Amino acid sequence: MAFAGNCTVASSTIIQDDHIIVASILPIVGFASKVGGEKINVFEMIPSGASPHTYEPTPGQLEKVSKAEMYLAVGSGIEFEIVWLDKIIAINDDMVLVDCSKGIGLIDISQNPETKNGDNNSKTGSQEISGGLEDNHERIGKDPHIWLSPKNAAVMVENIYLGLSAVDPDNEDYFYDNKVDFLLRHTTFLIYIEIALISWVTNTTAIFLLSLVNNSYIDFCISGSMLAIGSSINKSTGSLTIALAISTL
């Protein structure tokens, strides 16, 4: 097993054409597709609508893992990785492992109003993986849903870029250009959204809907108070839609 993050990669690990990359979750597939572009084929382990707390890989997915050159782990302590990551790694010792959470500060579950008084889905685990992924014991009580933060996306994309560049240095410039293009568009989008939201709620109260699993990683720069005034759960996806009133009065 080779590792990338503060990258340690075996010199014999060289990505060939039509690179097979596997990621735990769909959002990371999207990030990797933007950075890797036409140089990679990337697949998710947990399909859309499936629960990261209970999902078990199919034989077909494990076959893809056996041929993969890189695995993109969330790294924040999601239950799927606590249960399955050791087994996934054992299937393919030559696969490079990237910790997409490296450099992201995890939020305490106690700071998340959606889970503080409910179940803690971040279970304990005994696995310990070097090369960037920390012991899952250090993630007990932390909210693993880092991909819900638009600002965390920039850090995750950087980690993906470093991993791809470490194993395929000949295409580093290609990956870099894709990364810069993504981050430029992403930053522009965040600035636009923050300005729009701040303008919208100035001296008034605004009500809008947020569809997310939980709301601890909301990080748009809005000063004022938030009050949850209603919620509903999509049973097919497990996502939570929260009606928030934001007041700046």
N, C-alpha and C positions, 0 to 999 in steps of 0.2 A: 504493500500500500504506500502510495506517495501522498503528500499533503501539500495543499496550497492555501495561503492566507498571508502569513509572512512566509513565503512559499518555500517548501522543501520538496523538491521533485526529483525522482530518480533520473539520472542522465539518460537512461534507456527509454524513458517514457516520452515518446514523440507522437503527437497526434497526426494521423494520416488524413487523407481526403474523406469526406462524408463522415465527419466525426459524430460519434454517438455520445450524447450527454444525457444523464438522467437527473431529475430534480425531484425533491419530495413533494412540492406543491406547485399548483398552476401559476401563481404570481411570479415565482422564480423562473418558471419556463418562459414567461413573457419577458422578463429582464434579460435572460440569457439569449433569447432570440434576437433582441435588439443589439446586444454586444457581439454575439457570434455570427449573426447574419447568415449568409449562404454557406459559411464554413462548417456549420454544425447542424445536426438533427437532435433536437432536445425533446424529451418525453417526461411527463409527470408520473409519479407513483400514485398519488392520491387524486383520483379524477374529480371533476367538478361535481358538486353535490354530495360527495362522500365525506364522512367525518374523519378528521385526522386523529381522533381519539380511539376509533374502533376499526379502521380500515386495515385489511390484510392484502398484501400484494397477490396478484394472480401469477400462475406459472409463466404466462407470456411476458409479464413485466419482469420477472426474475431472469428470464432468458435475455431480455434486453440489458439488464444489469450485467450479466456475464460477458457481454460484448462492449460495454460502455468504457469510455476512456476517462470520464470524469463524472463524479457524483456531487451535486449541489445540495448540501444539507442546509436546512433553515438554521440549525445550530443553537436555537433559543430554548430548547427543551420541550418541543412538541411531543405528545405521547407516542405518535407513530415512530419517531426516531429513537425514543427511549427503548421501545420494544424491538424495533426492526433494524436499526442502523448497524449494529454488530453483525447481524446475520447477512445484511446486504454487503457489507465490506468483505465478509468471509467468502462470498461467492466469487469475487474478482479482486485478487490481491494487487493487480497492476493498475487498478482504477485510482485516479487522483481524487482526493476528497477536499472540497472547498467548504469552509464554514462561512455562510453568508451573514451570520450575525456578528462577525468580528468587528469591533469598533462601535457597536451599538450598546448603549446602556439600557438594561432591562428594567421594566417598571415593576414595582412590588404589586402583588395581587391585592394587597390591602388598599392600594391607591385606586383600584378599579371598582367603581360602584356596582358594576354588573356582576362581579364575582366575589366581592368582599364578604357577603353574607351567604354565599352559595357554595357550590362544589368547586373545589380547586382541581382543574383538569390537568395541571402540571404535576404528574406523578413522579415519584422518586425513581431512580434507576441506578444500576451499578456499573454501567459502562464508563470507560475512561478512554478517550481518544486523544492522542497527541497531535501536534501540528496545528493547533488553533482551537479545536473543539474541546471545551472544558468539561470536567466531570459534571454530570447532570445533578449531583448533589448540590452544586453551587447555584443551580437554577431553581431549587425548591422555593416556592412562594413567589416566583417571578412570572409575569405574564408573557407567554411565548409568542403572542400574535404580533410580531414586529412588522410584518408585511402590511399591516393596516395603516402604518404611518407613511404618508407621502414623502416625508423628509428622510425616513430610514431607507427609502428606495435608493437614494443616491449612494449610501454606504454599501448596500447590497450589490448594486451594479459595479461599484469599484472592486469589491471582493471577487465578483465573477470575472471582471476584466483581468485582475491579477492572476487568477487561476488559469484562464485561457492563455494568457501571455507566457506564463511560466512553462506550460507544456507544449506550446506552439509558438516559439519566439519568432519564427519566420513571418508570422502573421500579426505580430504585435502592433504594428502601425495600423493595420486594418481594424483590429479590435479597439485600439485607442480612438481612432476617428469615429467609430460607431458609438463608443462610450461618450465622447465629447458631444456628439450630435444628440444623443439621448438626454444627457444631463442639461444641455442648453434648452431643449424643448421642455423638459420636465421643470426646470427652474422657472422658465417663462410662464408655464402653466400655473405653478404655485403662486407666483407673484400676482398673476391675474386673479386667481381665486381669492387670495387674501385681501387684495384691494377691493374686489367686488363685495366680499362678505362684510368687510369693515364699513364700506360705504352704505351697504344695505341696512346695517343694524345701528348706524349712528343716530343717537337721540330717539330711538324707537325700540320696539320689541319685535323681533322677527321669529317666525316659526318655520322650521324646515325639517326634512327627514334625512336621517343618516342610516344607510343600510350597512351594517357591519356586525361582526360577531360580538364585539364588545367595544367600549368607547375609551379605553385607557390610553390608546395611542393617537387620539385626536390631537393634532399639533398645529392647526392653523392659528395664526397670531391674532386672536380676537380677545380684547380686554372686556371684562364684564362678567356677569354671572350666567351660569347655565342651569336650567331646571328641566328635568325630564317630565313631560306632561302626558306621555302615553307611549306604549310600545306594543309590538306584535312580533311573533316569531313565525318564520317561514319553515314549516315542518319538513319540507323536502330538502332544504339546504342548511337548516339550522341557523340561518342568519337572523339577526335581530334588527328590526327597524325601530328607531327611536325618534319620537317627536320631541324636539328641543325648543325651548323658548330661550332666546339669548337677549338679554337686556343690557343696554349701556347707559341707561338713565341714571 
